[in-house]
Amino acid sequence: MFKKRPPRTQLGKRLKDPFGHLIPLKRVLNMLLGIVSYRRLNIVNRLNVEGMEHLKELPKNKVLFVSNHQTYYADVIALYHVFCSTKWGMSNIDLPVYLLSPRVKNFYIAAEETMSSSGFLPKLFSYAGAVTVKRSWREKGKAIKRGADISAPAKIKKALEYGWVVTFPQGTTTPNAPVRKGAASMIQHLDPIIVPVTISGFREAFGKKGLAIEKKGVQLKISFDAPIQFGKEATATDIMTFLENHLIEKKES
């Protein structure tokens, strides 16, 4: 007996992510971004990854990576390299054969203003996995005050139900900026598995808004801590304290 072909609508859903982006096209884009960036991340500069063992037993979805933020794009694409390498069972990104079949169920939360700016790179990154939100405190480089983006929680939930999501709770590339309260509330509401991430060296090595090399020979570093899940009993204050302890450097007295 021949197997019955799935309905065309069902087949179409399999070829798209939850935001309607074509998965084969995302795979090609991730591969091309990986090829273009690999030399800058691991030859011109050198990326050291610690704690990849924490990623190997993670489920395929409902995982939120919380990280500090140093550039608009370079740190995100470096994390994508690591995620693709993990898919292949590797412990580093030294052999980029993982780009032949990159992991595409990755998303990152980004400011809508940044991703809608002119230029090819923002559009490319948007399609590759951006979950865009409107910042309530800043627009076009100026401080503002407006209500929270009410569509953001639903979009983030959709991304988490499909795969892994990277967020930058400080909402900016400025060092030691305050953690935004919305990040703690979002974690409390959605209760994903949390993987703390610390990155360093990217601000020194790359331009803030692109992949241009500012300095060669920089030691880049990504460090993953053990996963944690707070549970529904955790308060937003508990989660806020955790994020602040992880993201804000303590000054020595």
N, C-alpha and C positions, 0 to 999 in steps of 0.2 A: 504493500500500500504506500502511495506517495503521501508525504506529509503536506498538510494543508498550509498554503502560504498565509502568513498573518495579514490582516487587513492593512490597506495602504496607510491609513491614519496611524495604526499601531506601529508600523514600520517607520513612519516619519518621526514618531516620538522617540524611538530608539536611536535615531540619528541626530537628535537634538538634546542639548542640555536643558535644565529647567527654565532658562531665559530665552530659549528659542535659537540658540547659536548652534550651528552645525558641528557635531563632534569631529568628523573627519577634517574639516577646515581648522578647527582648534588644534587638532593633533599636528597638522602641518605647520601652523603658526608657532606652536610651542617648540617644534623641532627647529624651525628656522631661527627663532629667538635664541634657542640654546646654542646653535652653531655659531651665530654671530657673537654671542657673549662669552663663549667658553674660553677663548684665548685671553680675554681681558680679566676673567675671573681666576683662571688657574694656570696661566703661563706668564703673562705680563705682570700680573699680581698673583698671589698664591692664597687659595682659600683653604683654611683649616676648619674641619667640621668635627665638633665634639658632641657626643650623646646621641649619635644616630641609632644606637641600640634601642633607644626609647621609642623609635618610630616603627620598629619592625612588627610589633604586636598590636598596633593600633587598628581599630575597625576602619572600614573604607569610607565611613561618613560620620557626621556629628562630632568632628574634632576641630577645635578652635586653637590656632597658634597665636599667642599674644607676644608681641615683640616691640622693642624700641625701633625707631625709624630714623635712617640717616640720609637716604636719597629717595627720590620719587619712584625710581624704577630698578636700580641696580640690586638693591637688597631683595626686592621681590623676586626678580629673575634668578638670583642666587638660591633662594629658597625653593623655587621651582626645579632647579637642577638637583637639589638634594632630594626632593620628593620623587622625581623621576628615577634617580639612582636607587632610592629605597624600593621602588616598585620592582626593580631588577635584583633586589637582594644584596646590593653592594653596601659597603661601609664608608665610601667616600665618592668623590666625583672625578677621580683620576682617569677613568676610562669612559669617555663619553659615548659608548655604544648604546647607553640607555636612551639616547636621543632618537634612536631608530623607532622606538615605541614609547613616547613620553606619556607620563601620567597626565590626564586631562581633567580629572575631577578635582581641580584646585581652583580656589577663588581667593580674592583678597578684597578687603573693604577699602575703598578709595573715595576721596572727595569728588563729587560730581563736577565741580569747577575745574579741577585738575584734568580729569579725563575728557572733558568736553572742549578743552583748549585746542587751538589749531595745531596742526602738525600730524605727521604720519604715526609717530611713536605712541601718543596717547590713544589713538584709534585702534592700533594694533594690540596694545595692552588691554584695552577695554574688551575687545572681542575675545582675547585669550583668557579672560576670567575676572574682570573687575565687577564688584558689587558696589555701585555708586550710591552715595548718600550726600545729602545737603548738609553742610556744616552750619550749626546754629550760632557759631561764635566768630566766624571769619569768612570774608568773601573778597576776592580780588585784592588780597594783601592787606585788607583793612579789617579792624575789629568791628563786629556787628552784634546785634542781639535780635534773635528771632526764634520762633517756636521750633521744637525738634522736628525732624523729618519723620512724619508719621508712617511713611511707606517703608522706612528702613528696616524695622524689625521683621516684617513679613519677607522682605528680600533676603535678609541674612538667614532667616529660618529655612527658606527654600534652598539656599546654597548649602547649609549645613546638612540638610536631609539628603542631599545628593553627594556631598564629598567633604573635603577638607577646606577650611577657611582660615586665612591669615588676617589678623587685625592689628592695628597700631593704636592702642588705647590713648596715647597722648595726642593723637590727631595732628601731628606736625613733625617735621624733621629737626626741630630745635632741641638741643640736648636738655634733658631733665625738665622738660615742660610738664605741667601738671597733668595727671590722669583725668580724662573726661568722665564725669559721673555716669553718662549714658552707657559706657562700656560695662560698668559693674551691673547696671540694671539689666542690660541685654543678657549678660552671662547668667544672672539670677533667674531670668525668665525662661531662657532656652536650655539651661543646664547641660551644655556640651562637655565633652572631655577637653580639658585645658592642657596645652603644652607650652610652657614658658620658653621663650627664645631670647637670646641676647646676641646682638650683632655688633661688630666693631671693624674699623678700618675703611668702611665704605665711604664715609664722608671725606676722608683724606684722599682716597684713590680716584673717586669719580665726581663728575659734575653733578650738581644737585638735581637737575631736571632731565638728564639724559644718560647715555652710556659712554660719553666721552671720558677718556682717561686724563685725570688731572695730575697724577703722580704714579710712576712705575715702581715696582718692587715693594709694594705695600703688603703687609701680612693681613689678609682678611680673615675674619673668624665668625663662625656661626656656632652657637652652643645651645643645645636642647636640654632642658631639665626634665625630670620624670613627670609623666602625665598626672593630672589631678582632676577629680570631679567633685564639685562642692556639694551637690545634692540640694534638694528643695528646701532643706532647713536652713541653709546659709543665708545670711542677710546681705543686702547690698553693701553695707559697711564692712562686713567681713571680706567680701570680694574686693572692695576698693582698697582695703589695707594690703591685701595680698598683691594686687597690681602695683601699688605704690612701692612696696618693698622690693618687687622684682625690677621695676622700670626706672626708678629714680635712684641715682647713685648717692650713697651716703658720704657726706663730706667729713673728712677726718678733722678732729678738733686739735 
